[in-house]
């Protein structure tokens, strides 16, 4: 048994340290057996949320990327020509950050508290 522990410690030194010290312990308050009930209890903030063009534009770093997204959505008829022109005008006059702060990776996951 000691050889297994040593082997584990060599393969996963940080994990072994956490297990031995209990430094990263997570308390489990309850357990739900029925997944449907569990999902209802959690009620994620972004369930059934469908991002709009502004959400996509907020992920852009450059105006060229934003223009590409506007063209794509306009070509797919997901936004009107008038709305696309308004977005282009705003992009040209005020820049890509005028649509809001940059949305980082895992934005929705972080916002929902997971």
LUMMARMAR-190777 format. One line per field, with one value per atom (N, C-alpha, C): atom name; x, y, z; residue in three letters. Coordinates in Angstrom, 2 decimals. Atoms other than C-alpha are relative to their C-alpha. Example, Ala and Ser with C-alpha at 12.3 -4.5 7.8 and 13.67 -1.06 7.14 Angstrom:
% residues 2
atome	N  CA  C  N  CA  C
x	0.89  12.30  0.90  -0.82  13.67  -0.77
y	-1.19  -4.50  1.20  -1.19  -1.06  1.09
z	0.00  7.80  0.00  -0.06  7.14  0.73
residu	ala  ala  ala  ser  ser  ser
//
This chain:
% residues 114
atome	N  CA  C  N  CA  C  N  CA  C  N  CA  C  N  CA  C  N  CA  C  N  CA  C  N  CA  C  N  CA  C  N  CA  C  N  CA  C  N  CA  C  N  CA  C  N  CA  C  N  CA  C  N  CA  C  N  CA  C  N  CA  C  N  CA  C  N  CA  C  N  CA  C  N  CA  C  N  CA  C  N  CA  C  N  CA  C  N  CA  C  N  CA  C  N  CA  C  N  CA  C  N  CA  C  N  CA  C  N  CA  C  N  CA  C  N  CA  C  N  CA  C  N  CA  C  N  CA  C  N  CA  C  N  CA  C  N  CA  C  N  CA  C  N  CA  C  N  CA  C  N  CA  C  N  CA  C  N  CA  C  N  CA  C  N  CA  C  N  CA  C  N  CA  C  N  CA  C  N  CA  C  N  CA  C  N  CA  C  N  CA  C  N  CA  C  N  CA  C  N  CA  C  N  CA  C  N  CA  C  N  CA  C  N  CA  C  N  CA  C  N  CA  C  N  CA  C  N  CA  C  N  CA  C  N  CA  C  N  CA  C  N  CA  C  N  CA  C  N  CA  C  N  CA  C  N  CA  C  N  CA  C  N  CA  C  N  CA  C  N  CA  C  N  CA  C  N  CA  C  N  CA  C  N  CA  C  N  CA  C  N  CA  C  N  CA  C  N  CA  C  N  CA  C  N  CA  C  N  CA  C  N  CA  C  N  CA  C  N  CA  C  N  CA  C  N  CA  C  N  CA  C  N  CA  C  N  CA  C  N  CA  C  N  CA  C  N  CA  C  N  CA  C  N  CA  C  N  CA  C  N  CA  C  N  CA  C  N  CA  C  N  CA  C  N  CA  C  N  CA  C  N  CA  C  N  CA  C  N  CA  C  N  CA  C  N  CA  C
x	0.82  0.00  0.86  -0.88  2.85  0.59  -0.53  4.23  -1.04  1.06  0.86  -0.09  0.05  0.86  1.18  -1.19  4.41  -0.12  0.19  3.61  -1.00  1.00  0.52  0.63  -0.66  2.60  0.95  -0.92  5.17  -0.75  0.77  2.52  -0.80  0.86  0.34  0.42  -0.50  2.41  -0.91  0.87  0.07  -1.30  1.24  -3.05  0.23  -0.32  -1.38  0.15  -0.18  -0.40  -1.36  1.33  -3.98  -0.79  0.73  -5.38  0.52  -0.61  -2.93  -0.28  0.18  -3.36  -1.46  1.40  -7.04  -0.16  0.00  -6.21  -1.06  1.00  -8.68  -1.28  1.20  -11.54  -1.24  1.27  -15.04  -1.10  1.09  -17.99  -1.22  1.21  -21.03  -1.15  1.11  -24.20  -1.15  1.13  -26.71  0.24  -0.08  -27.18  -1.41  1.31  -30.06  0.13  -0.06  -30.77  -0.66  0.74  -33.25  0.60  -0.64  -31.41  -0.97  0.98  -34.61  -0.23  0.19  -35.14  1.26  -1.27  -31.46  0.14  -0.11  -31.56  -0.94  0.96  -34.66  0.51  -0.52  -32.99  1.12  -1.14  -29.90  -0.47  0.57  -31.84  1.08  -1.07  -28.85  -0.53  0.37  -28.98  -0.20  0.04  -28.45  -0.66  0.74  -30.69  -0.87  0.78  -32.29  0.32  -0.42  -30.40  0.64  -0.55  -29.63  0.73  -0.75  -26.82  -0.42  0.31  -27.58  1.30  -1.19  -25.22  0.90  -0.82  -24.08  0.88  -0.80  -22.94  1.22  -1.11  -20.83  1.00  -0.88  -19.46  0.86  -0.76  -18.37  1.15  -1.12  -16.04  1.14  -0.99  -14.16  1.12  -1.14  -10.72  0.22  -0.27  -10.60  -1.26  1.14  -12.99  -0.24  0.13  -12.30  -0.81  0.75  -13.63  -1.48  1.38  -16.76  -0.70  0.57  -17.35  -0.35  0.24  -17.07  -1.26  1.18  -19.70  -1.26  1.16  -22.05  -0.38  0.27  -21.73  -0.61  0.49  -22.28  -1.46  1.37  -25.42  -0.97  0.84  -26.76  -0.27  0.15  -26.16  -0.94  0.88  -27.98  -1.40  1.29  -30.88  -0.37  0.25  -30.48  -0.13  0.21  -30.32  -0.38  0.42  -31.85  1.16  -1.00  -29.85  0.14  -0.03  -30.80  0.77  -0.66  -29.65  1.50  -1.40  -26.40  0.72  -0.61  -25.73  0.17  -0.12  -26.40  1.19  -1.11  -23.95  1.34  -1.23  -21.33  0.36  -0.23  -21.75  0.56  -0.48  -21.32  1.41  -1.33  -18.31  1.04  -0.94  -16.66  0.23  -0.12  -17.39  0.54  -0.32  -16.96  0.90  -0.88  -15.01  -0.71  0.58  -15.57  -0.44  0.36  -15.69  -1.26  1.24  -18.71  -1.21  1.08  -20.83  -0.02  -0.09  -19.74  1.38  -1.32  -16.80  0.22  -0.37  -14.96  -0.51  0.44  -16.57  1.12  -1.11  -13.82  -0.50  0.34  -13.71  -0.74  0.80  -16.18  -0.85  0.77  -18.12  -1.30  1.31  -21.51  0.15  -0.26  -20.10  0.34  -0.40  -18.51  -1.18  1.14  -21.63  -1.08  1.03  -23.85  0.42  -0.46  -21.71  0.58  -0.62  -20.19  1.49
y	-1.19  0.00  1.26  -1.16  2.41  0.30  -0.22  1.90  0.68  -0.65  2.89  1.49  -1.39  6.07  0.78  -0.66  6.89  0.23  -0.12  6.27  1.12  -1.05  8.48  1.36  -1.25  11.18  0.48  -0.36  11.09  0.47  -0.33  11.23  1.30  -1.15  13.89  0.68  -0.56  15.79  1.04  -1.04  18.77  -0.60  0.64  16.61  -0.80  0.77  14.32  0.93  -0.98  17.37  0.53  -0.50  18.72  -1.04  1.07  15.35  -0.21  0.23  15.00  1.15  -1.16  18.54  0.42  -0.41  19.00  1.47  -1.44  22.49  0.42  -0.35  22.37  -0.80  0.78  20.59  0.80  -0.61  21.31  -0.67  0.53  20.92  -0.25  0.33  19.18  0.07  -0.23  20.42  -0.98  0.88  18.16  -0.81  0.86  15.46  -0.19  0.23  15.19  -1.18  1.21  11.85  0.21  -0.23  13.05  1.20  -1.10  15.14  1.12  -1.02  16.96  0.98  -0.85  18.26  0.82  -0.71  19.17  1.17  -1.08  21.20  1.15  -1.02  23.04  0.83  -0.68  23.87  0.98  -0.83  25.29  1.22  -1.06  27.37  0.95  -0.85  28.70  1.30  -1.33  32.37  0.09  -0.12  31.83  -1.18  1.07  28.83  0.58  -0.41  29.22  1.42  -1.33  32.48  -0.13  0.01  33.17  1.32  -1.25  35.71  0.75  -0.82  38.61  0.55  -0.50  40.48  0.82  -0.80  42.82  -0.92  0.96  39.79  -0.45  0.42  38.69  1.13  -1.14  42.17  0.29  -0.23  42.42  -0.98  0.94  39.45  0.41  -0.43  41.27  0.82  -0.81  42.77  1.16  -0.99  44.70  0.33  -0.45  46.66  -0.92  0.91  44.27  -1.24  1.16  41.37  0.36  -0.45  43.34  0.18  -0.18  44.28  -1.34  1.35  40.63  -0.62  0.54  39.66  0.71  -0.75  42.44  -0.49  0.49  41.31  -1.40  1.38  37.68  -0.03  -0.02  38.41  0.65  -0.66  40.71  -0.95  0.95  38.12  -1.15  1.09  35.48  0.51  -0.63  37.92  -0.09  0.02  37.76  1.42  -1.41  41.55  0.71  -0.74  44.09  0.82  -0.85  46.18  1.33  -1.27  49.34  -0.14  0.23  47.89  -0.23  0.24  46.67  1.32  -1.31  50.18  0.85  -0.72  51.69  -0.53  0.61  49.21  0.40  -0.39  50.01  1.46  -1.42  53.75  0.16  -0.05  53.26  -0.53  0.60  51.03  0.98  -0.93  53.59  1.24  -1.25  56.61  -0.20  0.15  55.17  -1.19  1.14  51.93  -1.23  1.29  48.32  -0.05  0.04  48.97  0.80  -0.74  51.23  -0.93  0.97  48.06  -0.61  0.50  47.24  -0.55  0.53  45.84  -1.35  1.26  42.84  -1.17  1.24  39.50  -1.02  0.94  37.08  -1.43  1.42  33.31  -0.41  0.52  31.48  1.09  -1.12  34.74  -0.49  0.44  33.04  -0.98  0.95  30.28  0.74  -0.79  32.82  0.81  -0.81  35.01  -0.83  0.83  32.08  -0.59  0.41  31.31  -1.40  1.35  27.98  0.08
z	0.00  0.00  0.00  -0.04  0.74  -1.38  1.35  -2.77  -0.88  0.76  -4.23  0.37  -0.44  -2.14  -0.56  0.53  -3.19  -1.50  1.46  -6.84  -0.30  0.16  -6.55  0.27  -0.38  -4.83  -1.08  1.08  -7.65  -1.25  1.19  -10.36  0.17  -0.27  -8.71  1.31  -1.27  -6.12  0.64  -0.56  -5.70  0.52  -0.43  -5.50  1.29  -1.21  -2.95  1.20  -1.08  -0.89  0.48  -0.37  -0.99  0.78  -0.68  0.06  1.41  -1.30  2.94  0.97  -0.89  4.29  0.11  0.00  3.42  -0.32  0.27  2.16  -1.02  1.02  -0.73  0.19  -0.29  0.95  -0.37  0.37  -0.32  0.79  -0.80  1.98  -0.88  0.73  0.51  0.99  -0.92  2.16  -0.19  0.27  0.47  -1.26  1.18  -2.11  -0.53  0.62  -4.57  -0.94  0.80  -6.18  -1.37  1.23  -8.82  -0.75  0.73  -11.49  -0.39  0.37  -12.52  1.14  -1.19  -8.99  0.25  -0.22  -8.68  -0.96  1.00  -11.91  0.35  -0.38  -10.72  1.18  -1.19  -7.41  -0.36  0.38  -9.09  -0.80  0.85  -11.68  -0.52  0.53  -13.65  -0.61  0.44  -14.52  -1.51  1.45  -18.25  -0.70  0.65  -18.90  -1.11  1.17  -22.32  -0.47  0.45  -22.86  -1.38  1.34  -26.51  -0.23  0.15  -27.02  -1.26  1.18  -29.37  -0.59  0.70  -31.67  0.92  -0.93  -28.88  0.85  -0.76  -26.86  -0.81  0.86  -29.82  -0.23  0.22  -30.45  1.23  -1.24  -26.81  0.17  -0.06  -27.38  -0.94  0.99  -30.16  0.64  -0.41  -29.70  -0.96  1.04  -32.97  -0.77  0.80  -35.16  -1.19  1.15  -38.05  0.38  -0.48  -36.00  0.15  -0.20  -35.10  -1.34  1.34  -38.74  -0.63  0.54  -39.73  0.62  -0.69  -37.13  -0.49  0.49  -38.27  -1.40  1.36  -41.91  0.03  -0.10  -40.96  0.45  -0.52  -38.94  -1.00  1.01  -41.66  -1.17  1.11  -44.40  0.35  -0.46  -42.34  0.34  -0.29  -41.89  1.48  -1.44  -38.11  0.55  -0.32  -38.01  -1.31  1.18  -40.38  -0.56  0.65  -42.82  0.75  -0.75  -40.90  1.31  -1.28  -37.59  -0.22  0.32  -39.18  -0.29  0.30  -40.50  1.25  -1.27  -37.06  0.81  -0.73  -35.51  -0.63  0.71  -38.18  0.32  -0.30  -37.55  1.42  -1.38  -33.80  0.10  0.00  -34.39  -0.55  0.63  -36.67  0.86  -0.77  -34.45  1.41  -1.43  -30.95  0.32  -0.23  -31.34  0.54  -0.38  -30.39  1.47  -1.42  -26.62  0.30  -0.22  -27.09  0.16  -0.15  -27.15  1.40  -1.36  -23.61  0.28  -0.38  -21.71  -0.66  0.66  -23.14  0.83  -0.64  -22.36  -0.15  0.01  -21.40  -0.20  0.08  -21.84  1.26  -1.12  -19.59  0.67  -0.57  -19.07  0.63  -0.50  -18.70  1.16  -1.09  -16.52  1.29  -1.17  -14.18  0.54  -0.43  -14.09  0.68  -0.60  -13.20  1.33  -1.32  -10.17  0.08  -0.02  -11.20  0.02
residu	unk  unk  unk  unk  unk  unk  unk  unk  unk  unk  unk  unk  unk  unk  unk  unk  unk  unk  unk  unk  unk  unk  unk  unk  unk  unk  unk  unk  unk  unk  unk  unk  unk  unk  unk  unk  unk  unk  unk  unk  unk  unk  unk  unk  unk  unk  unk  unk  unk  unk  unk  unk  unk  unk  unk  unk  unk  unk  unk  unk  unk  unk  unk  unk  unk  unk  unk  unk  unk  unk  unk  unk  unk  unk  unk  unk  unk  unk  unk  unk  unk  unk  unk  unk  unk  unk  unk  unk  unk  unk  unk  unk  unk  unk  unk  unk  unk  unk  unk  unk  unk  unk  unk  unk  unk  unk  unk  unk  unk  unk  unk  unk  unk  unk  unk  unk  unk  unk  unk  unk  unk  unk  unk  unk  unk  unk  unk  unk  unk  unk  unk  unk  unk  unk  unk  unk  unk  unk  unk  unk  unk  unk  unk  unk  unk  unk  unk  unk  unk  unk  unk  unk  unk  unk  unk  unk  unk  unk  unk  unk  unk  unk  unk  unk  unk  unk  unk  unk  unk  unk  unk  unk  unk  unk  unk  unk  unk  unk  unk  unk  unk  unk  unk  unk  unk  unk  unk  unk  unk  unk  unk  unk  unk  unk  unk  unk  unk  unk  unk  unk  unk  unk  unk  unk  unk  unk  unk  unk  unk  unk  unk  unk  unk  unk  unk  unk  unk  unk  unk  unk  unk  unk  unk  unk  unk  unk  unk  unk  unk  unk  unk  unk  unk  unk  unk  unk  unk  unk  unk  unk  unk  unk  unk  unk  unk  unk  unk  unk  unk  unk  unk  unk  unk  unk  unk  unk  unk  unk  unk  unk  unk  unk  unk  unk  unk  unk  unk  unk  unk  unk  unk  unk  unk  unk  unk  unk  unk  unk  unk  unk  unk  unk  unk  unk  unk  unk  unk  unk  unk  unk  unk  unk  unk  unk  unk  unk  unk  unk  unk  unk  unk  unk  unk  unk  unk  unk  unk  unk  unk  unk  unk  unk  unk  unk  unk  unk  unk  unk  unk  unk  unk  unk  unk  unk  unk  unk  unk  unk  unk  unk  unk  unk  unk  unk  unk  unk  unk  unk  unk  unk  unk  unk
//
